[in-house]
Each structure stands twice: as C-alpha cells, then as structure tokens.
Amino acid sequence: MSVRPPFIYYHKIDVPTADIKIRGAFTAPKRFAGQMAHLKKLGLKFHTASEMTDHFTSYGSFPDRAISISFDDGWKDNYFNAFPILREYGIKATIFLVPACIDRTTDKVTADGEGPREHLSESDVREMSAAGFEMGSHSFNHLLFDHLDPAEAEAEMSLSKKYIENLVQKECKVFAYPAGFFTDGAKDIAKTTGYQAAFTTHYGREDAIDLYAINRTEILRRDRYPFRFSSKIRSLI
C-alpha cells in the first residue's frame, strides 16, 4: 500500500508575468486563499514540519486529520502574498530557506529562462518566525545533493543550519533537499548534522516513512481548479 505523508508544498504565491515560460510553480494569491479556506472547511489541524515529525517519532504516526504546509526557496512573495492569508486563517507553515539568497534579488534558484527574482529579507524571516512560522533549511546555495561529495553536502547542511539558527534564534530542525534529489550519504549527513527530518518531493519510499526522505506533494498552478486541489488533499488525509 502506498504511503502518502500529509505534507504539501508551494513555491511562488504570485501571478506569473508575460515573460515567464515555466509557470507550474506559481499559485495566484486568490487561488491560494481559496485553497486555505478549503483546508479550514475540512476541519484540518495545521502543524509545522518539525511538529509533524516530532509526533511521528513519539507515536509512530502523524496526527489525525492534520496537514503541514511548506514553501521552498524563500521567495519575497511568500511574505507579501502568502503570509497575510495564512495569518488570517490562523495557519502556520514551514519556510525552507536558501541563506545565500536572503536579502537578494537573484536568478540563483529561478527556473530556466526566468530572470532574477526577489527573496525574503532577514527582517521578513524574523517577523514570520516571531508569528509562529518555522524556518527550515533548503541548503546554503541550493545545490543538488546527488552531485555533491560528502564534504560539500555537509557544508551545505551545516552552514545553512547555523545561519538560520543565528537569524531567528531558534533551532533549525528540518531540511528539504533542493529539487528533491538526495543520496543515502546525504541522508546520513542530515542526521549527523542535527536535523530531525529531511524532505524530498516524490523520490522517497512509498511503502513506509523514512524520516530523512519524506515525500511531499507539490501544489501546482494547474491545481487552481478546485476539484484537482481537493483530490490531492483527499489522497493525503
């Protein structure tokens, strides 16, 4: 039987401009608000990524009728567009940050053909953290872990963890592999570096939960149709 962990994730909460060719990672703010309203209507409980994995470690399962929402890359639109909506609905989430991009407008992690895009500032991150959002690591430079040697992988994980902990003065407990790629060695390094869990996209085990390769379900632009979003959520809860 396939295991579908109750974790969903987004990238950009914004409307793509005319020059953007790859639009799957964009969710319009209005659609995002409707999706959050739907989750609330279902009566779900919202937990950060580490709260969910804490529960799994203690009880061998995730909380009943619970879901965890996360955002990859730390885009500025997460602050301007997603943050107010989530606060309105009383929903907390996890932001997986790339420290090398904080306070910068860069094309370091944009899709092919996309121009530079603004990331969260340090003050944005602190404000969101103070409001109950969790800050996780997405590596220091957004490098792909199936291409790194052990020393490079350890540096990407440890430096980003230290940076985030210094920034928000809270423990950085969770890690998300850039693009979801990982190796068995990377999983071992995530554990020894001090993360309690690490997340992939759809490359983890489907028959059991591996705390260092937890699959998440991406919410894409095509999920703007309510029946598509609802179907994805039903498969998780």
Secondary structure, 3 states (H helix, E strand, C coil): CCCCCCEEEECEECCCCCCCCCCCCEECHHHHHHHHHHHHHCCCEECCHHHHHHHHHHHCCCCCCEEEEEEEECEHHHHHHHHHHHHHHCCCCEEEECHHHCCCEECCCCCCCCCCEEECCHHHHHHHHHCCCEEEECCCCCCCCCCCCHHHHHHHHHHHHHHHHHHHCCCCCEEECHHHCCCHHHHHHHHHHCCCEEECCCCCCCCCCCCCCECCEECCHHHHCHHHHHHHHHHHC
